[in-house]
Amino acid sequence: MVEFRVPHRVAVTKFVVAAGVAALSLLANGPAQVVVALVAAAGIAAYGVRDLVAPLRLRLDETGIVAGRRAFPWAAIEAVRIDSRLRLGLRAEAVEIDAGDDILLFAASDLGVPVTEAAATVERFRERAGSR
C-alpha cells in the first residue's frame, strides 16, 4: 500500500499567506476592501485547515485506489497521464487519473512528491493488478 499526503509545509504556507492577506487588509482604503481581504484570508486558511485535518489525497493498494472518500477498483482506471499546461508563464503539472466518468487531478502539492514519480507509482500498481 502506498499513500500520498499533503506535506505539512504546504499547509503552513497557506496559513502564512492567509496571515499576510489579513495583514494587508490593514492597508485597505475602505471597509469593503477590508471585508474582501479578510474573506480571502479566511478561505485560504480554510484550505490550510483541510490539509492538516485530512492530508491523505490518494491511497493505492492491490484492489484499487482511494481518493478522498471514493474508492475505484483497478478495472475502473482507464488511463494515467501527466497533465501539463502553461499558465501565466508557469508550467503547471498534475497527475490525471481517468476513472471512466470521473477524472481525478492531483498536483505535486497534493501528493508530496513530483507528479512524474506519483504517476509512475500508480502505473506500477495498475500493471501489477492487471497481471493477476
Phi and psi in degrees as GROMACS dihedral restraints (atoms count N, CA, C in turn):
[ dihedral_restraints ]
;  ai    aj    ak    al  type     phi  dphi    fc
    3     4     5     6     1  -126.3    20    10
    4     5     6     7     1   136.3    20    10
    6     7     8     9     1  -121.8    20    10
    7     8     9    10     1   137.1    20    10
    9    10    11    12     1  -111.4    20    10
   10    11    12    13     1   124.8    20    10
   12    13    14    15     1  -125.8    20    10
   13    14    15    16     1   155.0    20    10
   15    16    17    18     1   -70.0    20    10
   16    17    18    19     1   125.9    20    10
   18    19    20    21     1   -65.5    20    10
   19    20    21    22     1   147.1    20    10
   21    22    23    24     1   -59.5    20    10
   22    23    24    25     1   -33.1    20    10
   24    25    26    27     1   -62.2    20    10
   25    26    27    28     1   -30.2    20    10
   27    28    29    30     1   -67.5    20    10
   28    29    30    31     1   -44.4    20    10
   30    31    32    33     1   -64.4    20    10
   31    32    33    34     1   -42.7    20    10
   33    34    35    36     1   -62.1    20    10
   34    35    36    37     1   -40.9    20    10
   36    37    38    39     1   -60.1    20    10
   37    38    39    40     1   -40.5    20    10
   39    40    41    42     1   -63.8    20    10
   40    41    42    43     1   -39.0    20    10
   42    43    44    45     1   -66.8    20    10
   43    44    45    46     1   -39.1    20    10
   45    46    47    48     1   -64.3    20    10
   46    47    48    49     1   -44.1    20    10
   48    49    50    51     1   -63.8    20    10
   49    50    51    52     1   -41.4    20    10
   51    52    53    54     1   -61.6    20    10
   52    53    54    55     1   -42.3    20    10
   54    55    56    57     1   -64.4    20    10
   55    56    57    58     1   -38.8    20    10
   57    58    59    60     1   -63.7    20    10
   58    59    60    61     1   -43.1    20    10
   60    61    62    63     1   -64.4    20    10
   61    62    63    64     1   -41.5    20    10
   63    64    65    66     1   -63.4    20    10
   64    65    66    67     1   -40.1    20    10
   66    67    68    69     1   -65.6    20    10
   67    68    69    70     1   -38.3    20    10
   69    70    71    72     1   -66.3    20    10
   70    71    72    73     1   -22.8    20    10
   72    73    74    75     1   -63.2    20    10
   73    74    75    76     1   -22.1    20    10
   75    76    77    78     1   -67.0    20    10
   76    77    78    79     1   -21.5    20    10
   78    79    80    81     1   -89.9    20    10
   79    80    81    82     1    -1.5    20    10
   81    82    83    84     1   -66.0    20    10
   82    83    84    85     1   151.1    20    10
   84    85    86    87     1   -84.0    20    10
   85    86    87    88     1   -23.8    20    10
   87    88    89    90     1  -146.2    20    10
   88    89    90    91     1   169.7    20    10
   90    91    92    93     1   -64.3    20    10
   91    92    93    94     1   -32.0    20    10
   93    94    95    96     1   -65.4    20    10
   94    95    96    97     1   -40.1    20    10
   96    97    98    99     1   -67.4    20    10
   97    98    99   100     1   -36.3    20    10
   99   100   101   102     1   -63.2    20    10
  100   101   102   103     1   -44.6    20    10
  102   103   104   105     1   -62.6    20    10
  103   104   105   106     1   -45.1    20    10
  105   106   107   108     1   -60.6    20    10
  106   107   108   109     1   -45.5    20    10
  108   109   110   111     1   -63.7    20    10
  109   110   111   112     1   -42.0    20    10
  111   112   113   114     1   -69.9    20    10
  112   113   114   115     1   -35.6    20    10
  114   115   116   117     1   -65.7    20    10
  115   116   117   118     1   -41.9    20    10
  117   118   119   120     1   -62.1    20    10
  118   119   120   121     1   -44.2    20    10
  120   121   122   123     1   -61.9    20    10
  121   122   123   124     1   -40.7    20    10
  123   124   125   126     1   -64.9    20    10
  124   125   126   127     1   -39.1    20    10
  126   127   128   129     1   -64.9    20    10
  127   128   129   130     1   -43.7    20    10
  129   130   131   132     1   -64.0    20    10
  130   131   132   133     1   -42.6    20    10
  132   133   134   135     1   -63.6    20    10
  133   134   135   136     1   -36.3    20    10
  135   136   137   138     1   -62.0    20    10
  136   137   138   139     1   -39.9    20    10
  138   139   140   141     1   -64.9    20    10
  139   140   141   142     1   -35.4    20    10
  141   142   143   144     1   -64.3    20    10
  142   143   144   145     1   -42.3    20    10
  144   145   146   147     1   -62.2    20    10
  145   146   147   148     1   -44.2    20    10
  147   148   149   150     1   -57.7    20    10
  148   149   150   151     1   -41.8    20    10
  150   151   152   153     1   -66.2    20    10
  151   152   153   154     1   -29.9    20    10
  153   154   155   156     1   -81.9    20    10
  154   155   156   157     1   -38.6    20    10
  156   157   158   159     1   -76.6    20    10
  157   158   159   160     1   -40.9    20    10
  159   160   161   162     1  -131.3    20    10
  160   161   162   163     1    72.9    20    10
  162   163   164   165     1   -76.2    20    10
  163   164   165   166     1   -18.5    20    10
  165   166   167   168     1   -72.0    20    10
  166   167   168   169     1   118.5    20    10
  168   169   170   171     1  -103.5    20    10
  169   170   171   172     1   -36.1    20    10
  171   172   173   174     1  -149.8    20    10
  172   173   174   175     1   131.4    20    10
  174   175   176   177     1  -126.0    20    10
  175   176   177   178     1   134.1    20    10
  177   178   179   180     1  -117.2    20    10
  178   179   180   181     1   137.9    20    10
  180   181   182   183     1  -148.2    20    10
  181   182   183   184     1  -173.5    20    10
  183   184   185   186     1   -67.0    20    10
  184   185   186   187     1   -19.6    20    10
  186   187   188   189     1   -90.2    20    10
  187   188   189   190     1   -24.6    20    10
  189   190   191   192     1   158.8    20    10
  190   191   192   193     1  -153.5    20    10
  192   193   194   195     1  -120.5    20    10
  193   194   195   196     1   152.9    20    10
  195   196   197   198     1  -124.0    20    10
  196   197   198   199     1   123.1    20    10
  198   199   200   201     1  -121.4    20    10
  199   200   201   202     1   108.5    20    10
  201   202   203   204     1    68.7    20    10
  202   203   204   205     1  -120.4    20    10
  204   205   206   207     1  -103.5    20    10
  205   206   207   208     1     3.0    20    10
  207   208   209   210     1  -103.4    20    10
  208   209   210   211     1   133.4    20    10
  210   211   212   213     1  -108.9    20    10
  211   212   213   214     1   139.4    20    10
  213   214   215   216     1  -129.4    20    10
  214   215   216   217     1   124.0    20    10
  216   217   218   219     1   -71.0    20    10
  217   218   219   220     1   157.8    20    10
  219   220   221   222     1   -58.8    20    10
  220   221   222   223     1   -31.2    20    10
  222   223   224   225     1   -62.2    20    10
  223   224   225   226     1   -25.2    20    10
  225   226   227   228     1   -83.1    20    10
  226   227   228   229     1   -13.1    20    10
  228   229   230   231     1   -84.6    20    10
  229   230   231   232     1   112.5    20    10
  231   232   233   234     1   -89.8    20    10
  232   233   234   235     1   -33.8    20    10
  234   235   236   237     1  -159.7    20    10
  235   236   237   238     1   154.0    20    10
  237   238   239   240     1  -129.3    20    10
  238   239   240   241     1   121.6    20    10
  240   241   242   243     1  -134.7    20    10
  241   242   243   244     1   165.1    20    10
  243   244   245   246     1  -104.9    20    10
  244   245   246   247     1   117.9    20    10
  246   247   248   249     1   -90.0    20    10
  247   248   249   250     1   117.1    20    10
  249   250   251   252     1  -122.2    20    10
  250   251   252   253     1   124.7    20    10
  252   253   254   255     1  -136.2    20    10
  253   254   255   256     1   151.7    20    10
  255   256   257   258     1   -98.2    20    10
  256   257   258   259     1   118.4    20    10
  258   259   260   261     1  -130.2    20    10
  259   260   261   262     1   123.3    20    10
  261   262   263   264     1    52.2    20    10
  262   263   264   265     1    38.1    20    10
  264   265   266   267     1    79.8    20    10
  265   266   267   268     1     1.1    20    10
  267   268   269   270     1  -116.2    20    10
  268   269   270   271     1   143.1    20    10
  270   271   272   273     1   -83.2    20    10
  271   272   273   274     1   126.0    20    10
  273   274   275   276     1  -112.8    20    10
  274   275   276   277     1   126.1    20    10
  276   277   278   279     1  -122.2    20    10
  277   278   279   280     1   146.0    20    10
  279   280   281   282     1  -147.1    20    10
  280   281   282   283     1   150.7    20    10
  282   283   284   285     1   -81.6    20    10
  283   284   285   286     1   126.7    20    10
  285   286   287   288     1  -110.9    20    10
  286   287   288   289     1   121.2    20    10
  288   289   290   291     1  -112.6    20    10
  289   290   291   292     1   116.3    20    10
  291   292   293   294     1   -91.2    20    10
  292   293   294   295     1   111.8    20    10
  294   295   296   297     1  -115.9    20    10
  295   296   297   298     1    54.9    20    10
  297   298   299   300     1    74.2    20    10
  298   299   300   301     1  -109.8    20    10
  300   301   302   303     1   -76.6    20    10
  301   302   303   304     1   -10.4    20    10
  303   304   305   306     1  -114.3    20    10
  304   305   306   307     1   138.2    20    10
  306   307   308   309     1  -116.4    20    10
  307   308   309   310     1   122.3    20    10
  309   310   311   312     1  -105.6    20    10
  310   311   312   313     1   128.8    20    10
  312   313   314   315     1  -119.9    20    10
  313   314   315   316     1   131.9    20    10
  315   316   317   318     1  -135.0    20    10
  316   317   318   319     1   123.6    20    10
  318   319   320   321     1   -85.5    20    10
  319   320   321   322     1   165.8    20    10
  321   322   323   324     1   -59.0    20    10
  322   323   324   325     1   -33.8    20    10
  324   325   326   327     1   -68.1    20    10
  325   326   327   328     1   -22.6    20    10
  327   328   329   330     1   -79.5    20    10
  328   329   330   331     1   -29.3    20    10
  330   331   332   333     1  -103.9    20    10
  331   332   333   334     1   -21.8    20    10
  333   334   335   336     1    81.2    20    10
  334   335   336   337     1     3.6    20    10
  336   337   338   339     1  -140.0    20    10
  337   338   339   340     1   162.8    20    10
  339   340   341   342     1   -60.2    20    10
  340   341   342   343     1   147.9    20    10
  342   343   344   345     1   -62.5    20    10
  343   344   345   346     1   -31.8    20    10
  345   346   347   348     1   -64.8    20    10
  346   347   348   349     1   -39.6    20    10
  348   349   350   351     1   -66.8    20    10
  349   350   351   352     1   -43.3    20    10
  351   352   353   354     1   -64.3    20    10
  352   353   354   355     1   -44.9    20    10
  354   355   356   357     1   -61.9    20    10
  355   356   357   358     1   -41.5    20    10
  357   358   359   360     1   -63.1    20    10
  358   359   360   361     1   -39.3    20    10
  360   361   362   363     1   -66.1    20    10
  361   362   363   364     1   -43.7    20    10
  363   364   365   366     1   -61.1    20    10
  364   365   366   367     1   -44.6    20    10
  366   367   368   369     1   -62.2    20    10
  367   368   369   370     1   -40.5    20    10
  369   370   371   372     1   -60.0    20    10
  370   371   372   373     1   -47.0    20    10
  372   373   374   375     1   -63.1    20    10
  373   374   375   376     1   -41.7    20    10
  375   376   377   378     1   -63.8    20    10
  376   377   378   379     1   -43.3    20    10
  378   379   380   381     1   -64.6    20    10
  379   380   381   382     1   -41.6    20    10
  381   382   383   384     1   -61.5    20    10
  382   383   384   385     1   -41.6    20    10
  384   385   386   387     1   -67.8    20    10
  385   386   387   388     1   -34.3    20    10
  387   388   389   390     1   -72.8    20    10
  388   389   390   391     1   -22.4    20    10
  390   391   392   393     1   -85.8    20    10
  391   392   393   394     1    -0.9    20    10
